[in-house]
Amino acid sequence: MEKNFPFIANVPVFSGLSKSNLKEIENIAVEKKFDRNEMIFFEGDEGNGFYVVVNGQVKIYKVSMDGKEKILHIFGPGEPFGEVPVFTGKNFPANALALSKCKLVFFPKKSFIELISRNPSLAMGMLGVLSMRLREFTVQIEHLALKEVPARIASYLLYTSEEQEVSNPVELEISKGQLASLLGTIPETLSRIFSKMSSQGLIEVAGRTIWLLDRPGLEALAESGKISAFGTDVK
């Protein structure tokens, strides 16, 4: 039975492929559905393939020895995840959980590797995605290691604005608790910094909607990492 996943043509990793190549991709794809808070895979599970989000959101996270959760990334429609083990031959290095009711497309490792061996342009597309993912993690590590929390928040808001291709407002696609974990802090600290940034005229917060009132000020905060105006209690 011929499969039909028209959205695949719009997935960045498959951009530029011919219709015949896209049809080959569709033929190995397997649709999977997950309920909210359902596990997709656990850290250490066999890396037997990778996924692309059709709709919904997926959280990638790790749990520390003392039980604390650290969110590594939130993926939305059109984004692939779990692709690294396909190429390294190792197990999944983190957990994946559906943050909402999700529809995903799964690409089995064996079938996908066979396709790549016949299609160099597809391999180049995957290398591009992996390179971008490496850059994102490098920036994330830099923020967590070198910048105080206000600077991380400013960087995240500016990045989200660019990603959503809007100047104002920015819409948070995850809860503030999840955002706090993603930025390496706690919800109470995040709320306190949002309040201080609002009082200084940098932003205006209304639920998950955030107006960037002073973009140059946010850029300066994100770049310099200076938090003198916020006081020494913000860590």
C-alpha positions in Angstrom: 0.0 0.0 0.0 1.4 3.4 -1.1 1.9 5.9 1.7 1.2 9.6 1.5 2.9 12.1 3.8 2.7 15.4 1.8 4.2 17.4 4.7 7.5 15.6 4.2 8.3 17.9 1.3 8.3 20.9 3.6 10.6 19.4 6.2 14.0 21.3 6.0 16.1 18.1 6.1 14.4 16.8 3.0 14.4 20.1 1.1 15.7 20.0 -2.4 15.0 16.3 -3.0 13.3 15.2 -6.2 9.7 13.9 -6.2 11.0 10.4 -6.7 13.3 10.7 -3.7 10.6 12.2 -1.6 8.4 9.2 -2.5 11.1 6.9 -1.3 11.2 8.7 2.0 7.5 8.5 2.3 7.6 4.7 1.6 9.7 4.0 4.7 7.9 6.4 7.0 5.7 5.1 9.8 3.1 7.3 11.4 3.0 7.2 15.2 0.7 9.0 17.6 1.3 9.8 21.3 -0.9 11.2 24.0 0.1 14.1 26.2 2.9 13.1 28.7 3.4 9.8 27.0 7.1 8.6 26.7 8.4 8.3 23.1 11.7 6.7 24.2 13.9 6.5 27.3 17.6 7.4 27.6 19.5 4.2 26.8 16.9 2.7 24.5 18.2 1.4 21.2 18.6 4.1 18.6 16.5 2.3 16.1 15.5 5.3 14.0 14.6 9.0 14.2 11.4 11.0 14.3 9.9 14.1 12.7 7.2 16.1 14.4 4.0 16.5 12.3 2.1 18.3 15.1 2.4 18.8 18.8 5.5 19.3 20.9 8.2 16.9 22.1 10.5 17.5 25.1 14.0 16.1 25.1 15.4 15.9 28.6 17.8 14.2 31.0 17.3 13.4 34.7 20.2 13.9 37.1 21.3 11.4 39.8 19.4 13.4 42.4 16.2 13.3 40.3 16.3 16.8 38.9 15.1 17.2 35.3 17.0 19.2 32.7 15.3 20.1 29.5 17.7 20.0 26.5 15.3 21.0 23.7 11.6 21.4 22.8 10.8 20.3 19.2 7.8 21.3 17.2 6.2 20.7 13.7 8.7 19.9 11.0 11.7 19.3 13.3 13.5 16.0 13.5 14.8 14.5 16.7 16.6 11.3 17.7 18.7 11.3 14.5 22.2 11.2 16.1 22.1 7.5 17.1 21.1 6.6 13.5 24.6 7.7 12.5 26.6 6.8 15.6 25.2 3.4 16.1 24.6 4.1 19.8 21.5 4.3 22.0 19.3 7.3 22.6 21.3 9.7 24.8 18.3 11.3 26.4 14.5 10.9 27.1 11.8 12.1 24.8 8.3 12.8 26.0 5.2 14.2 24.2 4.3 17.6 25.8 0.9 17.5 24.0 -1.0 15.1 21.9 1.4 14.4 19.0 1.6 13.0 15.6 5.1 11.9 14.6 6.6 10.2 11.6 9.2 7.6 12.4 12.0 6.6 10.0 13.6 3.2 10.8 17.4 3.3 11.0 18.1 0.4 8.6 15.8 1.6 5.9 17.0 5.2 6.2 20.7 4.2 6.0 20.0 2.3 2.8 18.3 5.3 1.3 21.2 7.6 2.2 23.7 5.2 0.6 21.8 5.7 -2.6 21.2 9.4 -2.2 24.1 11.7 -1.4 21.9 14.8 -1.4 19.9 13.4 1.5 23.1 12.7 3.4 24.1 16.4 2.9 20.7 17.5 4.2 21.2 15.4 7.4 24.7 16.8 7.9 23.2 20.3 7.7 20.7 19.5 10.4 23.3 17.9 12.6 25.6 20.9 12.2 22.8 23.2 13.1 22.0 21.1 16.1 25.6 21.1 17.3 25.6 24.9 17.0 22.4 25.2 19.1 23.9 23.0 21.8 27.2 24.9 21.7 25.3 28.2 22.2 23.2 26.6 25.0 26.2 25.4 26.9 27.9 28.8 26.5 24.8 30.5 27.9 24.5 28.1 30.9 28.2 28.2 31.7 29.1 31.8 31.1 26.0 33.9 31.5 23.8 34.8 34.4 20.1 34.0 34.3 18.9 37.4 33.1 21.3 37.3 30.1 20.1 33.8 29.2 16.5 35.0 29.3 17.3 38.0 27.1 19.1 35.8 24.6 16.2 33.3 24.6 13.6 36.0 23.9 15.7 37.5 21.1 16.3 34.1 19.6 12.6 33.2 19.8 11.7 36.5 18.1 14.0 35.6 15.2 12.8 32.0 15.0 9.1 33.2 15.0 10.0 35.9 12.4 8.2 38.5 14.4 9.4 41.7 16.1 6.5 41.7 18.6 5.1 40.0 20.6 6.9 36.8 21.3 4.7 33.8 22.1 6.2 31.2 24.5 5.3 27.8 23.2 6.2 26.1 26.4 5.2 26.7 30.0 7.3 29.0 32.2 8.3 26.0 34.3 9.6 24.3 31.2 11.4 27.5 30.1 13.0 27.7 33.5 14.4 24.2 33.2 15.6 24.9 29.6 17.5 27.9 30.8 19.0 26.2 33.9 17.0 27.9 36.6 13.9 27.5 38.7 10.4 29.0 38.1 10.6 31.3 41.1 13.8 32.9 39.8 12.4 33.2 36.3 9.3 35.0 37.5 11.4 37.3 39.6 13.6 38.2 36.7 10.6 38.7 34.4 9.2 41.2 37.0 12.4 43.1 37.2 12.8 43.2 33.4 9.2 44.5 33.2 9.8 47.2 35.8 12.8 48.4 33.9 10.8 48.7 30.7 12.6 45.9 28.8 9.6 43.6 28.4 5.9 43.4 29.2 4.6 40.0 30.2 1.0 38.8 29.7 0.8 35.0 30.3 2.8 33.4 27.5 2.8 36.6 25.5 5.9 38.8 25.9 6.4 42.2 24.3 10.0 43.2 23.7 9.8 46.9 24.6 13.5 47.7 24.5 15.2 45.5 22.0 18.6 47.4 22.2 18.5 47.0 26.0 17.8 43.3 25.6 20.6 42.9 23.1 23.0 44.7 25.4 22.0 42.4 28.3 22.3 39.3 26.2 25.7 40.3 24.8 27.4 41.6 27.9 25.8 39.4 30.5 25.9 42.2 33.0 23.3 42.1 35.6 24.2 44.9 37.9 20.9 46.5 37.5 19.2 43.3 38.7 21.0 43.0 41.9 23.2 40.2 43.2 20.3 38.0 44.3 19.7 36.8 40.7 21.7 33.7 40.0 
